Amino acid sequence: MHTLYIKHHIDIHRVSQFIGKTRMWLNYNNIDLQLIPQRVIYTPDADLAEGYFLEPEDDDRGSVCVATKLPDRIWLTTLGHELGHVHQYIENCPLYEKGGYRAEADAERRAQKMMIDNKLPVDPEWHKAETDNYLAELRETPYEPGER
């Protein structure tokens, strides 16, 4: 059997396991996971994005929504980033409330760790380069206070 074929099936299995664990953890925290087979999705504010996190509020469940009609490494890094924000929210991290560059950098660090710990098929060096580019863009065009 071809080693790339085997690696691909191992990657699919790891991603499936990660998604299953993530759904259970999010459900426990009153948050739904929506993996949407599109290239981009609309946020609740009608902006286009590859993903977003909406906090639970009152009796409404929260949600993590991610567009998945992209290469795996891209939608998995988007999912990791949004899960980084979920961790910030659940831990009452002050960075989360402040938003902006530091909250985004922290979410990216958390995403990188999560992908490595779960052996997801995302090259850490590629992800670090993508993170560096994203954070450089944020320095040029910063988010408003509280924006994530």
C-alpha positions in Angstrom: 0.0 0.0 0.0 1.2 3.5 -0.8 2.5 5.4 2.3 0.7 8.7 1.2 -2.6 6.8 1.0 -2.0 5.4 4.6 -1.0 8.8 5.9 -4.1 10.4 4.4 -6.4 7.9 6.2 -4.5 8.4 9.4 -5.0 12.2 9.0 -8.7 11.7 8.3 -9.0 9.5 11.4 -7.2 12.1 13.6 -9.4 14.9 12.3 -12.5 12.9 12.9 -11.4 12.1 16.5 -10.6 15.7 17.1 -13.9 16.9 15.8 -15.8 14.4 18.0 -13.9 15.4 21.1 -14.4 19.1 20.2 -18.1 18.7 19.7 -18.5 17.0 23.2 -16.4 19.7 24.9 -18.3 22.6 23.2 -21.6 20.9 23.9 -20.6 20.7 27.6 -20.0 24.5 27.5 -23.3 25.2 25.8 -21.8 25.9 22.4 -22.6 24.2 19.0 -20.0 23.4 16.3 -21.2 24.0 12.8 -18.9 22.9 9.9 -20.4 24.5 6.8 -19.3 23.2 3.4 -18.8 26.7 1.8 -15.7 28.7 1.1 -16.8 31.6 3.3 -19.7 32.2 5.7 -21.6 35.2 7.0 -21.1 36.2 10.6 -24.1 37.4 12.7 -23.0 40.9 11.7 -23.3 40.0 8.0 -19.5 40.1 7.4 -17.8 37.4 5.3 -15.4 35.2 7.2 -13.9 31.7 7.1 -15.1 31.2 10.7 -16.4 32.8 13.9 -17.2 32.2 17.5 -20.5 33.5 19.0 -20.7 33.3 22.8 -23.7 31.7 24.6 -26.1 34.4 25.8 -28.9 34.0 28.3 -30.9 30.9 27.1 -29.2 30.9 23.6 -26.4 28.5 22.9 -23.2 29.8 21.5 -21.7 28.6 18.2 -18.4 28.0 16.5 -19.0 28.1 12.7 -16.3 27.3 10.2 -16.3 27.2 6.4 -14.9 23.8 5.3 -14.8 24.0 1.5 -11.2 24.9 1.7 -8.0 22.8 2.0 -7.9 20.9 5.3 -5.0 22.9 6.7 -6.8 26.2 6.2 -10.2 25.3 7.7 -8.4 23.4 10.5 -6.4 26.5 11.4 -9.6 28.6 11.3 -11.2 26.1 13.6 -8.2 26.1 15.9 -8.2 29.9 16.0 -11.9 30.1 16.9 -11.4 27.4 19.6 -8.6 29.5 20.9 -11.2 32.3 21.5 -13.5 29.7 23.1 -10.8 28.8 25.6 -10.2 32.5 26.3 -14.0 33.0 26.8 -14.3 30.0 29.1 -11.2 30.9 31.1 -12.5 34.5 31.5 -9.2 35.6 30.0 -8.8 39.4 30.2 -7.4 39.4 26.7 -10.7 38.1 25.3 -12.7 41.0 26.7 -10.2 43.5 25.4 -10.0 42.0 22.0 -7.5 43.3 19.5 -4.0 42.2 18.6 -3.1 40.5 21.8 -6.3 38.5 21.9 -5.7 37.4 18.3 -2.0 36.5 19.0 -3.1 34.5 22.0 -5.8 32.6 20.0 -3.2 31.8 17.4 -0.7 30.4 20.0 -3.5 28.3 21.4 -4.5 27.1 18.0 -0.9 26.1 17.2 -0.6 24.1 20.4 -4.0 22.4 19.9 -3.0 21.3 16.4 0.4 19.9 17.5 -1.1 18.2 20.6 -3.8 16.5 18.5 -1.4 15.7 15.6 -3.6 17.4 13.1 -2.4 17.5 9.4 -1.2 21.1 9.6 2.5 21.8 9.2 3.5 23.9 12.2 6.0 25.9 10.2 3.4 26.8 7.6 0.9 27.7 10.3 3.5 29.9 12.0 4.2 31.8 8.8 0.4 32.3 8.2 0.1 33.5 11.8 3.0 36.0 11.3 1.3 37.3 8.2 -2.1 37.6 9.9 -0.6 39.4 12.9 1.4 41.8 10.6 -1.9 42.7 8.9 -3.5 43.4 12.3 -0.7 45.7 13.2 -1.3 47.6 10.0 -5.1 47.6 10.3 -5.9 47.1 14.0 -9.3 45.8 15.3 -11.5 48.1 17.3 -11.4 47.6 21.1 -13.3 44.5 22.0 -13.3 43.2 18.4 -12.0 39.7 17.8 
